[in-house]
Amino acid sequence: MSKQVTIVNHTHWDREWYFSDQDSLVLSSLLFTNTIKELEKHPHASFVLDGQISILSDYLQIIPEMEERVKQLVAKGQLQIGPWYTQPDALHIQGESLLRNGIVGSLLTRHLGQSMPIGYLPDTFGFNAQMPVILRQLGLNRFLFWRGIDPKKVSSFYFNWDSLGGGATVQAVSMPQGYGTGMLLAPTHEYVDGRLDKAINFIAETIPNTPDNILIPSGNDQMNIVADIEEKIQEINSIGKYSYKIGTYQDFFDSLDYKELPHYKGELIDPVFARVHRTCGSSRMDVKLAATKLEHTLIHEVEPVMVIGHRVGIDLNTGVLVSAWKKLLESQAHDSMAGSVVDSVNEDILHRLKQGQEIADGILNTIQKMLSIKLGLGDNQVLLINPLPKTSTQPVNVKLLTNYQHIQFDDVISQHLVHQRHIPARENVLSQTPHGNEYLTEPGYYEDDFQIVVSLPALGYRVIEFHSTDENVDSLSESSDESVLKTTDWQISVRDGKIDLDWQGRHIKNAIKLVDDGNAGDTYDFSPVQNDHPVLIEWNSVSAEHQANWQEMILRADAKLPLNLDEREQGTNSGRLPIVMDLRVSPDNHLSIAIEVQNDILQHRLRLLVDSGLDVDSNKASVPYGFITRKNEKIPTKWQSKYAEMPINIWPMDNNVSVARDDAQMSVFSREIKEYAQSGGQLEFTLLATSDQLGKPNLIYRPGRASGDTTNEGHIMIATPGAEILNQGLRYNVDIFWSAATDETTIATEQERLAFNPLAYQKQNLNLFFNRLDNKLQDSLTTKQSLPSSQSFDEVSEQLTVSAVYPAYYTEKATVMRLQNMTKRPLTYQLREGESAINALEEPIAYNNEIPPYDVLTILIQGV
């Protein structure tokens, strides 16, 4: 049977890249208008607007009179819009961010009509293994992509993609030659023989059992609609050797019999037909750190705190929450999050993230102060909020302003003064009173940072009090000469500038270390330097603090390093890299590490290496809503004959990774680190890789053309001095857990604990700018209520972990909670009164009281 070829006209629309989102907006005013006119002129033609609604929303803001014409084309099925808000990264952001991308995309798309029912991601640099769970949560059972497929692993370009637990499956279609396969559509022998039929032949010959139906996308980056496409396809049918028709992506999916197609389970990160840029996880870490901070604030603080606020009558509208999410989602677009943008665009992204963080912080500030007013709190009271629907006794960081040098908290398990500074008195301070203005002396006060341990109610709040004391009951002890941290399970010691580890009878020298080497790569990828010698960072000074409930060591290094690649080649070291590493023993006997790097070195890579001392060759890493086992794959000697870039064994870091053998396990947690590698029992985490060019040709790991189009005809090489991240401080938090071999539930529970940190707020008048909005949030905006001093609003079983809890986006006066089963076995959850099972779009779904392995249950809680 002759191949039946469906040609789909589309444009791929990078919001920003080597051009800004404002450039894209100007271009859309011309291109989208032309598209609308062409579709109206040809009622049988259709066009895919890149699967992201944000670009159309931006267009309609500048040309609102086109909205009704857009709605008509969407209703007729000619203009395909949605389902995403932006085209997201799918490896370096949280699963919840991917869900919010679909949620916000759906909110905006519904206003204009039907969303394209396909998870369309044509240019994203690879995919996590749990995309089927995410897509099904968004009401999607079809997925269309380009990068990351290895046909030998999948055995087809068209297949059923199963989640790791097998509870979710989507129909998948790969475009092995990319979304630009059929670009420049023209009814000529030159085009049909040289491009179109050659592409069809490639698909049919690469996978011999390819179905007779073949998809050819016709479009490219910011490419205009094909004019008179019906006539052109008719002429092509008289030239080519196959049967060609115009259609939609839905038409093509409908033409396949998925019962006859293979199943695949796993991630899609193989650079066989296209580059996936496995090391982009360490490029432009300024953006990644800012995006991760905002992401964490929204998911684990703002959303649950808004739920608590709604329960006590603080009705802050979810519209302000959506506005913060938009800032983040626009910054998590695949090029933006990967870091493969020019400097001016990177500045735009950082500014957008700053705006999003300000909105998020403002929401928290508003709810905390309004709740404090409702509770009638005094300045010797602190409001503690637990955003997790489980009782908590984890440490709470409390910032306190007080007139007292020494204070004691009431009814806490423990307290520790981490830092204190005195703010001196000020003279001639204006006081505006009912009887006129007065000038007075404002007394000095103390600004304290405490860490306290206290029992907190699940998804709720508690008020605690403090009082002055004459004794210094909680300040740091004097510095100790003993450079050791120890628990009943492990011991860390510093000798001769190196960190040694003892655990379970093992002594591992230099177990935790920082290593620096050169980077000849670009903003897309790290590339090693020929004949380079990695430099081990040695610690110049160590200070230790010990108390009954507190152990801390602070290590400092002023590493002498080559300033740039020229110095690495010459063997000189005129550069300095200041680093501070703060190590603390957490209350649950984990090692908590904070690493601060002041980057003053060019074109380099800095890694954290943690050696478990275990003889292992695999690791288990978290992915959204599950775990995946990874092992180094042998790289063929002639890898260039198969791969578009070297398939290096560097993987995306979700939240944690573990190595284990027999009765011993080491787990490393971090939300800031985005990539890791494994060498035996040693895990290697990239902290940053700086570079000076957008895209370079002929890299060791990536030979040939430059990524970023910089070596394309008519393009230029683009310097990116901003990607060096010079004179900037970067901070990373890492937690290490050494233990007997443990199960996935323990790891997931620890990850949950690290994610949902309790919050603290003090209503005080010593500094009304300590929290940015305190000066403007007047007491008259709410009223004091008879609220209990401690209250819980929901609690869930310990066997399930919580992924998110937030105000419903589609349903009035309702809460959404997402529970995740992070184990290999099904878990039972009985819906309670007022609860119903839904997907992430808040649509009802069938539920049999069981959550499949590595899967989620989304619950709608009505009336709250």
C-alpha positions in Angstrom: 0.0 0.0 0.0 1.3 3.5 -0.9 2.2 5.7 2.0 -0.5 8.2 3.0 1.2 11.5 4.0 -0.5 14.1 6.2 1.1 17.5 5.9 0.4 19.9 8.8 1.1 23.6 8.4 2.4 25.3 11.5 4.8 27.8 12.9 7.2 27.2 15.8 7.3 30.4 17.9 10.2 30.9 20.3 9.0 33.6 22.6 12.6 34.7 23.0 16.0 33.4 21.9 18.5 35.6 20.2 15.6 38.0 19.9 13.4 39.3 22.7 9.7 38.6 23.5 9.1 42.2 22.4 10.6 41.4 19.0 8.3 38.4 18.8 5.3 40.6 19.6 6.1 43.0 16.8 6.6 40.1 14.4 3.3 38.5 15.5 1.3 41.6 14.6 2.2 41.0 11.0 2.5 37.2 10.8 -0.6 36.3 12.8 -2.7 38.8 11.0 -1.6 37.4 7.7 -2.4 33.9 9.0 -6.0 34.9 10.0 -6.6 36.4 6.6 -5.2 33.4 4.7 -7.4 31.0 6.7 -10.5 33.1 6.1 -9.7 33.0 2.4 -9.2 29.2 2.4 -11.8 27.5 4.6 -10.3 24.1 4.1 -6.8 25.2 5.3 -5.7 24.9 8.9 -2.7 26.1 10.9 -1.2 25.2 14.2 -0.1 28.1 16.4 2.7 26.2 18.1 0.7 24.7 21.0 1.1 27.7 23.3 -1.6 30.3 24.0 0.6 33.0 25.4 1.7 34.2 22.0 -1.9 34.6 20.8 -2.9 36.3 24.1 -0.1 38.8 23.6 -1.1 39.4 20.0 -4.8 40.0 21.0 -3.7 42.5 23.6 -2.2 44.7 20.8 -4.9 44.0 18.2 -8.0 43.2 20.3 -10.3 43.7 17.3 -9.1 40.4 15.9 -10.5 38.4 18.8 -13.9 37.5 17.2 -12.2 36.5 13.9 -9.9 34.2 15.9 -12.8 32.7 17.8 -14.5 31.9 14.5 -11.4 30.2 13.1 -10.9 28.2 16.3 -14.6 27.1 16.2 -14.2 25.9 12.7 -11.0 23.9 13.5 -8.9 25.9 11.2 -6.8 27.6 13.8 -5.3 25.2 16.3 -4.5 26.8 19.7 -3.3 25.6 23.1 -3.0 23.5 25.2 0.1 25.0 26.9 0.7 28.5 28.1 4.3 28.4 26.8 6.5 25.8 25.3 8.1 24.5 28.5 11.3 22.8 29.4 10.5 19.3 30.6 13.6 18.2 32.5 14.7 21.0 34.8 11.4 22.2 36.2 9.0 20.5 38.6 6.1 18.4 37.5 3.8 20.9 39.2 5.1 23.7 37.0 4.3 21.6 33.9 0.8 21.1 35.3 0.4 24.9 35.9 1.6 25.5 32.4 -1.3 23.4 31.2 -3.7 24.9 33.7 -3.0 28.5 32.8 -2.9 27.5 29.1 -6.4 26.1 29.5 -7.7 29.1 31.4 -6.7 31.4 28.6 -7.6 29.0 25.7 -11.2 28.4 26.9 -12.0 32.0 26.4 -11.2 31.6 22.7 -12.6 28.1 22.1 -11.5 24.5 21.8 -7.9 23.7 22.8 -5.8 21.4 20.6 -6.1 18.1 22.4 -2.4 17.1 22.0 0.6 17.7 24.3 2.5 19.3 21.5 6.2 20.1 22.4 8.1 20.2 19.1 11.4 21.7 20.3 11.8 20.8 24.0 15.3 19.4 24.8 14.1 16.0 26.0 11.4 14.7 28.3 11.1 13.2 31.8 9.8 9.6 32.0 6.6 10.8 33.8 5.2 13.0 31.0 2.3 10.5 30.5 1.2 11.1 34.1 1.4 14.9 33.6 -0.4 14.8 30.2 -3.2 12.6 31.5 -3.7 15.0 34.4 -4.2 17.7 31.8 -6.8 15.7 30.0 -4.5 14.9 27.2 -3.9 11.4 25.8 -1.7 12.3 22.8 1.8 13.6 22.7 3.8 15.0 19.7 7.5 15.8 19.9 10.8 15.8 18.1 13.9 15.5 20.4 15.0 12.6 22.6 13.9 9.4 20.8 16.1 6.4 20.2 14.2 4.2 17.7 16.1 1.1 18.8 14.8 1.5 22.3 11.3 2.5 21.3 11.1 0.5 18.0 8.8 3.0 16.3 8.3 6.7 15.7 4.7 6.1 16.6 4.1 4.3 19.9 2.3 4.1 23.3 4.2 5.8 26.0 3.6 4.4 29.4 4.3 6.0 32.8 6.9 4.3 35.0 4.1 2.8 37.2 2.0 1.8 34.2 -1.1 3.7 35.3 -0.9 6.4 32.6 -0.5 5.9 28.8 -0.5 8.4 26.0 -0.3 7.9 22.2 3.0 9.4 21.1 4.3 10.6 17.7 7.8 11.6 17.0 8.9 13.9 14.2 12.4 12.4 13.8 13.6 15.0 11.4 12.1 17.9 13.4 9.2 20.3 13.0 10.8 21.8 10.0 10.8 18.6 7.9 8.4 19.9 5.2 9.2 23.6 5.4 9.4 25.7 2.3 6.5 23.7 0.8 6.6 24.1 -3.0 5.1 22.1 -5.9 8.4 21.5 -7.7 10.5 18.4 -8.4 13.4 20.1 -6.6 11.3 20.3 -3.4 9.4 17.0 -3.7 12.4 14.9 -4.7 15.1 16.8 -2.6 13.2 17.4 0.6 9.7 16.0 0.9 9.9 12.4 -0.4 13.4 12.1 1.0 12.0 12.7 4.5 9.2 10.2 3.9 11.8 7.6 2.7 13.9 8.2 5.8 11.0 7.5 8.2 9.9 4.3 6.3 13.4 3.0 5.9 14.6 3.7 9.5 11.7 1.8 11.0 10.7 -1.0 8.5 7.4 -1.6 10.3 6.3 2.0 10.1 2.6 2.4 9.5 1.5 3.4 6.0 0.4 6.8 7.4 3.3 9.2 7.8 3.3 12.7 9.3 5.2 15.6 7.7 5.1 19.0 9.6 5.5 22.0 7.3 6.7 25.0 9.1 9.7 26.4 11.0 10.8 29.1 13.4 8.5 32.2 13.1 7.5 30.9 9.7 4.5 32.4 7.9 1.5 30.3 6.9 1.8 28.5 3.5 -0.3 30.5 1.0 -2.7 28.6 -1.3 -1.8 25.3 0.4 -4.6 23.3 -1.2 -3.5 24.1 -4.7 0.1 23.3 -3.8 -0.7 19.9 -2.3 -2.8 19.1 -5.4 0.2 19.8 -7.6 2.6 17.9 -5.3 0.3 14.9 -5.7 1.0 15.0 -9.5 4.8 15.1 -8.9 5.6 12.9 -5.9 5.4 9.1 -5.5 3.1 9.1 -2.4 -0.4 10.3 -1.6 -0.3 13.7 0.1 -3.1 15.6 1.9 -3.4 18.6 4.2 -4.6 17.9 7.7 -4.3 18.5 11.4 -2.2 16.7 14.0 -5.5 15.2 15.3 -6.3 13.8 11.8 -2.9 12.0 11.8 -3.4 10.5 15.3 -6.9 9.3 14.2 -5.3 7.5 11.3 -3.1 5.3 13.4 -4.2 2.1 15.1 -2.4 2.3 18.5 -3.4 -1.2 19.4 -0.9 -2.4 16.9 1.9 -0.1 18.0 4.6 -0.9 20.6 4.7 0.3 24.2 7.7 2.2 25.7 8.5 3.1 29.3 11.2 5.6 30.2 12.6 9.0 29.5 13.3 10.5 26.1 16.8 12.1 26.3 18.7 10.3 23.6 20.5 12.6 21.1 20.0 10.3 18.1 18.2 12.5 15.5 18.6 15.8 17.3 20.6 17.4 20.1 19.2 17.4 23.5 21.9 19.4 25.2 22.3 17.2 28.2 24.6 19.7 30.0 22.4 22.7 29.6 21.3 22.1 33.2 24.4 24.1 34.4 24.3 27.0 31.9 23.2 30.4 33.1 22.7 29.4 36.6 21.6 32.9 37.6 18.3 32.3 35.8 17.9 28.7 37.0 18.4 29.7 40.6 16.0 32.6 40.4 13.4 30.4 38.6 13.8 27.6 41.1 13.3 30.1 44.0 10.1 31.4 42.5 8.9 28.0 41.6 9.4 26.8 45.2 7.8 29.9 46.7 4.7 29.5 44.5 4.2 25.7 44.9 5.2 25.1 48.5 4.4 28.5 50.2 2.1 30.8 48.3 -0.5 28.3 47.2 -1.0 26.5 50.5 -0.9 29.7 52.4 -3.7 31.1 50.2 -5.7 28.0 51.1 -5.3 28.8 54.8 -6.1 32.5 54.1 -9.3 31.5 52.3 -10.3 29.3 55.3 -10.2 32.3 57.6 -11.8 34.8 55.3 -8.8 36.4 53.6 -10.2 36.2 50.1 -7.2 37.2 48.0 -8.2 36.5 44.4 -6.4 33.7 42.5 -5.9 36.2 39.6 -2.9 37.6 41.4 -1.5 34.1 41.8 -2.0 33.4 38.0 -0.1 36.6 37.3 2.9 35.3 39.3 2.7 31.9 37.5 2.7 33.6 34.1 6.0 35.3 35.0 7.5 32.0 35.9 6.1 30.0 33.0 7.3 32.5 30.5 10.8 32.1 32.0 10.5 28.3 31.9 10.2 28.2 28.1 12.6 25.6 26.7 15.2 28.1 25.4 14.8 30.4 28.4 15.2 27.8 31.1 18.0 26.0 29.2 20.0 29.2 29.2 20.4 29.3 25.4 19.6 32.9 24.9 21.5 36.2 24.3 22.5 38.4 27.2 19.8 41.0 26.7 17.1 38.3 26.8 18.7 36.8 29.9 18.4 40.2 31.5 14.7 40.3 30.5 14.2 36.8 32.1 15.8 37.8 35.3 13.7 40.9 35.5 10.5 38.9 34.9 11.5 36.5 37.6 12.1 39.4 40.0 8.6 40.6 39.2 7.2 37.2 39.8 9.0 36.8 43.1 7.8 40.2 44.2 4.2 39.2 43.5 4.7 35.9 45.4 6.3 37.6 48.4 3.6 40.2 48.4 0.9 37.5 48.5 2.6 35.9 51.5 3.1 39.2 53.3 -0.5 40.2 52.8 -2.0 36.9 54.1 0.4 36.7 57.0 -0.3 40.3 58.2 -4.1 40.0 57.6 -4.1 36.8 59.7 -2.1 38.5 62.4 -4.6 41.3 62.5 -7.5 38.9 62.7 -5.7 37.1 65.6 -5.0 40.4 67.3 -1.3 39.6 67.7 1.0 41.7 69.8 4.7 42.4 69.2 5.8 39.6 71.5 4.0 36.9 69.5 5.0 35.1 66.3 2.7 33.5 63.7 3.9 30.2 62.4 2.3 28.6 59.4 2.7 25.0 58.3 1.9 24.7 54.5 2.0 20.9 54.6 -1.2 18.9 55.4 0.8 16.9 58.0 1.8 17.7 61.5 5.3 19.1 61.6 8.1 19.3 64.0 10.8 20.4 61.6 12.9 23.4 62.2 11.4 26.9 61.6 13.6 29.9 60.7 12.3 32.9 62.6 13.3 36.5 61.9 12.5 38.6 65.0 12.7 42.3 65.7 12.7 43.1 69.4 13.9 45.6 72.0 15.4 42.8 74.0 18.9 41.4 73.6 18.0 38.0 75.1 14.7 36.3 74.7 13.1 33.0 75.4 10.3 31.4 73.3 7.5 29.7 75.2 6.4 26.1 74.6 9.0 25.2 72.0 11.1 22.0 71.7 14.3 23.9 71.2 15.6 27.3 70.1 18.9 28.5 68.7 20.1 32.0 67.9 21.9 31.8 64.6 22.7 35.5 64.2 22.0 38.8 65.9 22.7 42.4 65.0 21.9 45.6 66.8 20.2 48.4 65.0 21.3 51.7 66.7 18.9 54.4 67.8 17.9 57.2 65.4 17.4 60.9 66.3 15.0 63.4 64.8 12.5 60.8 63.6 9.2 62.2 62.3 6.1 60.9 64.1 2.7 61.9 62.7 0.1 62.0 65.4 -3.5 63.3 65.7 -2.3 66.5 67.4 0.4 67.2 64.9 3.9 66.2 63.8 6.5 65.4 66.4 10.2 64.7 66.2 11.6 62.1 68.6 14.4 59.6 69.2 13.6 56.2 67.9 15.3 53.6 70.2 17.6 50.9 68.9 16.5 47.3 68.6 17.8 43.8 67.8 17.3 41.9 64.6 17.6 38.1 65.4 17.7 35.0 63.3 16.4 32.0 65.3 16.0 28.4 64.4 13.3 26.8 66.6 11.7 23.4 66.7 8.1 23.3 67.6 5.0 21.2 66.9 2.8 22.7 64.2 -0.7 21.7 63.1 -1.2 20.2 59.6 -2.0 22.8 56.9 -2.6 25.4 59.6 -1.1 27.9 61.9 0.0 28.4 65.5 0.8 31.4 67.6 3.8 31.3 69.9 5.0 33.9 72.4 8.4 35.0 73.6 9.6 37.1 76.6 12.8 38.8 77.6 15.3 37.1 79.8 18.4 38.2 81.6 20.4 35.1 80.6 21.9 34.4 77.2 20.2 31.0 76.9 20.5 30.5 73.2 23.4 32.2 71.6 26.2 30.4 69.7 28.9 28.9 71.7 32.5 30.0 71.2 34.3 28.7 68.2 35.7 25.2 68.6 39.0 23.9 67.4 37.4 20.5 66.8 36.7 20.4 63.1 34.2 17.6 63.4 30.5 17.0 62.9 29.1 13.7 64.2 25.9 11.8 64.8 25.2 8.2 65.8 25.3 7.3 62.1 28.2 9.2 60.6 31.0 11.7 61.2 32.5 14.5 59.1 35.9 15.8 59.8 38.2 18.3 58.1 41.9 17.6 57.9 44.5 19.4 55.8 41.8 21.3 53.9 39.9 18.2 52.9 36.6 16.7 54.2 36.6 13.0 55.3 33.6 10.9 56.0 33.1 7.9 58.4 29.9 5.9 58.3 29.0 2.2 58.8 32.6 1.2 59.2 33.8 3.0 56.1 36.4 5.7 56.1 36.3 7.8 52.9 39.0 10.4 52.4 38.1 13.6 50.7 34.4 12.4 50.5 32.9 15.9 49.9 34.8 18.1 47.6 34.6 20.9 45.0 36.4 20.5 41.7 36.9 23.1 39.0 37.8 22.7 35.4 37.7 24.6 32.1 34.7 25.0 29.8 35.3 25.4 26.1 31.5 25.2 25.5 28.7 27.6 25.0 25.3 28.5 26.5 23.9 25.2 25.2 26.6 22.7 26.4 29.6 22.2 28.5 32.7 21.1 26.5 35.9 19.9 28.1 39.2 21.6 27.4 41.9 19.6 25.7 44.7 18.5 28.2 42.9 20.3 31.1 43.7 19.3 34.7 40.8 19.7 37.1 41.6 21.6 40.2 40.6 20.4 43.7 39.5 23.2 45.9 41.2 23.1 49.3 39.7 24.8 52.3 41.8 27.6 53.8 40.0 28.0 57.1 37.6 26.1 59.3 35.5 27.4 62.2 33.2 25.1 64.2 30.3 25.8 66.6 29.0 23.2 69.0 26.0 23.1 71.4 23.7 20.5 72.8 21.3 20.9 69.9 23.5 22.5 67.3 26.6 21.5 65.3 28.0 23.7 62.6 31.2 24.1 60.6 32.0 26.9 58.2 34.7 26.3 55.6 36.2 29.0 53.5 38.3 28.8 50.4 40.0 31.5 48.3 41.0 29.2 45.4 43.7 30.2 43.1 42.5 29.3 39.6 43.2 30.1 35.9 41.3 33.3 35.1 40.3 32.1 31.6 41.1 29.4 29.0 44.3 31.1 28.0 45.7 30.8 31.5 44.6 27.1 31.7 46.6 26.4 28.6 49.6 28.4 30.0 49.4 26.9 33.5 49.0 30.2 35.3 46.6 31.1 38.1 45.8 34.8 38.4 42.1 34.2 39.2 40.5 33.9 42.6 37.3 32.0 43.5 35.9 32.8 47.0 33.7 30.0 48.3 32.0 29.5 51.7 30.5 26.1 52.7 28.3 26.0 55.8 27.7 22.5 57.1 25.1 21.8 59.8 23.7 18.7 61.4 19.9 18.8 61.0 17.6 17.8 63.9 17.0 14.5 62.1 20.7 13.8 61.8 21.1 14.7 58.1 23.9 16.9 56.8 22.7 20.2 55.5 25.1 22.1 53.3 24.9 25.7 52.0 27.4 26.6 49.4 28.0 30.2 48.4 30.2 30.9 45.4 31.3 34.4 44.4 32.1 33.8 40.7 35.1 35.7 39.4 36.4 33.0 36.9 35.8 32.9 33.2 34.8 29.8 31.1 34.9 27.2 33.8 32.8 24.5 35.4 32.5 23.9 39.2 31.2 20.6 40.6 30.4 19.2 44.0 31.5 15.6 44.3 30.1 13.4 47.1 31.7 9.9 47.5 29.6 7.3 49.3 32.4 4.7 49.4 29.9 2.2 48.0 30.8 -0.2 45.1 27.8 0.6 42.9 27.2 1.2 39.2 23.6 2.6 39.2 21.6 5.3 41.0 17.9 5.9 41.7 16.8 9.4 41.0 13.5 11.2 41.6 11.5 12.3 38.6 8.1 14.0 38.7 5.8 11.7 40.8 8.2 8.7 40.8 11.7 7.3 40.7 13.9 6.1 37.9 17.0 3.9 38.0 19.9 5.1 35.8 23.1 3.5 34.9 26.1 4.8 32.8 25.7 3.6 29.2 28.8 2.7 27.2 29.5 5.3 24.6 30.4 3.7 21.2 33.8 4.5 19.8 32.2 5.7 16.5 29.3 7.4 18.3 29.1 10.1 15.6 27.7 7.6 13.1 24.5 7.3 15.2 24.2 10.4 17.5 23.7 14.1 16.8 25.9 14.8 19.9 27.9 12.6 22.3 25.4 10.7 24.5 27.3 11.6 27.7 26.3 10.2 31.0 25.0 13.4 32.6 21.4 13.4 33.7 18.8 16.0 34.8 18.5 16.4 38.5 14.9 16.6 39.7 15.1 16.7 43.5 17.2 13.8 44.8 19.4 11.0 43.8 20.5 7.9 45.8 23.1 5.2 45.6 22.7 2.0 47.7 24.3 -1.4 48.3 23.2 -4.1 50.7 22.4 -2.3 53.9 23.9 1.1 53.1 22.4 4.1 51.2 23.4 7.7 50.5 20.8 10.1 49.3 21.5 13.6 48.1 18.7 16.3 47.9 18.9 19.7 46.2 16.4 21.8 44.4 19.0 24.3 43.1 21.2 21.7 41.3 20.0 20.7 37.9 22.3 18.0 36.6 24.5 15.2 37.9 26.7 12.3 36.9 27.9 9.1 38.6 31.3 7.6 38.8 31.0 4.4 40.8 29.9 5.3 44.3 30.6 9.0 43.7 27.8 11.4 42.7 29.0 14.5 40.8 26.8 17.6 40.8 27.4 20.5 38.5 27.0 23.8 40.3 27.7 26.1 37.3 29.3 26.2 33.8 30.1 29.6 32.5 30.7 30.5 28.8 31.3 33.4 26.5 29.3 32.5 23.3 25.7 31.7 22.5 26.7 28.8 20.2 30.0 27.5 19.1 30.9 24.9 16.3 33.0 21.8 16.6 32.9 21.1 20.3 34.3 17.8 21.6 30.9 16.5 22.7 29.1 18.3 19.9 31.1 18.4 16.6 29.8 20.2 13.5 27.5 23.2 13.3 27.0 25.6 16.1 23.7 25.4 18.1 21.8 28.6 18.2 22.1 29.1 14.4 25.2 31.2 14.8 27.0 29.4 11.9 23.9 29.5 9.6 24.1 31.4 6.4 23.7 35.1 7.1 23.9 34.7 10.9 26.8 35.8 13.1 28.6 34.6 16.2 27.1 36.2 19.3 29.2 36.8 22.4 27.6 36.3 25.8 29.8 37.9 28.4 26.7 37.8 30.7 26.8 34.0 30.7 30.1 34.2 32.6 28.0 35.3 35.6 31.0 37.4 36.9 30.9 39.1 40.2 27.7 37.4 41.2 27.0 35.3 44.3 25.3 32.0 43.8 23.9 29.9 46.6 23.1 26.2 46.6 21.4 24.1 49.4 22.3 20.4 49.6 21.1 17.8 52.1 22.8 14.4 52.5 21.2 11.4 54.2 23.5 8.4 55.1 21.5 5.5 56.4 20.8 1.8 56.2 19.1 1.0 52.9 15.7 2.5 53.0 12.6 2.4 50.8 11.2 5.0 48.4 8.6 6.2 50.9 11.3 7.4 53.3 13.1 9.3 50.5 9.8 10.8 49.3 8.8 11.8 52.8 12.2 13.5 53.3 11.8 15.3 50.0 8.4 16.5 51.1 9.8 17.7 54.4 12.5 19.7 52.6 10.0 21.2 50.2 7.2 22.4 52.6 9.1 24.6 55.0 7.1 26.3 57.8 6.9 30.1 57.6 7.2 32.6 60.4 5.8 36.2 60.7 6.0 38.9 63.4 3.6 41.8 63.4 5.8 44.6 64.7 6.4 48.4 64.3 10.1 48.6 64.7 10.8 48.4 61.0 7.7 48.6 58.7 9.9 47.8 55.7 11.2 44.6 57.1 8.4 43.0 55.1 7.9 45.0 52.0 4.1 45.6 52.2 3.7 46.0 56.0 3.9 49.7 55.6 0.8 49.8 53.3 -1.3 46.9 54.7 -3.5 48.8 57.1 -5.3 47.2 60.0 -8.6 48.5 58.6 -8.3 46.1 55.6 -9.6 43.3 57.8 -11.2 42.8 61.2 -10.2 41.0 64.4 -11.9 37.7 64.8 -12.3 35.1 67.5 -9.9 32.6 66.0 -8.1 29.9 68.0 -4.4 30.4 68.5 -3.7 27.1 66.8 -5.7 25.6 64.0 -5.4 22.8 61.4 -7.4 22.8 58.2 -6.6 19.4 56.7 -4.4 16.4 57.3 -3.5 13.4 55.1 -2.0 10.0 55.7 1.7 9.6 56.1 1.9 6.8 53.5 1.2 9.3 50.8 3.2 12.4 50.1 1.7 15.8 49.1 2.7 17.3 45.8 0.6 20.4 46.0 -2.4 22.1 47.7 -3.9 25.2 46.3 -7.1 27.3 45.7 -9.1 25.8 42.8 -8.4 27.6 39.6 -11.8 26.7 37.9 -14.1 26.0 40.8 -15.3 28.7 43.2 -14.8 28.1 47.0 -12.9 24.9 46.6 -9.4 23.6 47.3 -7.3 21.2 45.2 -4.9 18.8 46.8 -2.6 16.5 44.8 -1.3 13.3 46.5 1.4 11.2 45.0 2.3 7.6 45.3 6.1 7.4 45.2 6.2 3.7 45.5 6.2 0.7 43.2 3.0 -0.7 44.6 -0.6 0.7 44.5 -1.8 2.6 47.5 -5.3 3.0 48.8 -6.9 6.3 49.5 -10.5 6.5 50.5 -12.2 9.8 49.5 -13.6 11.7 52.4 -16.9 13.6 52.6 -16.8 16.6 50.4 -13.9 15.2 48.2 -14.1 14.1 44.6 -11.4 12.8 42.2 -10.5 15.1 39.4 -7.7 15.8 36.9 -5.6 19.0 37.1 -8.2 20.8 35.0 -10.7 20.0 37.7 -12.7 17.7 35.5 -14.2 14.6 37.2 -12.5 11.3 36.6 -13.2 7.7 37.5 -11.5 6.5 40.7 -11.4 3.1 42.3 -9.9 4.1 45.7 -6.4 3.1 44.5 -3.5 5.3 43.4 -1.3 3.4 40.9 2.5 3.1 41.4 4.4 6.3 40.6 1.2 8.2 40.0 -1.0 10.9 41.5 -4.5 11.5 42.8 -5.9 15.0 42.4 -8.7 15.8 44.8 -11.3 18.6 44.8 -12.4 19.7 48.2 -15.7 21.6 47.9 -16.8 24.5 50.0 -13.5 25.6 51.3 
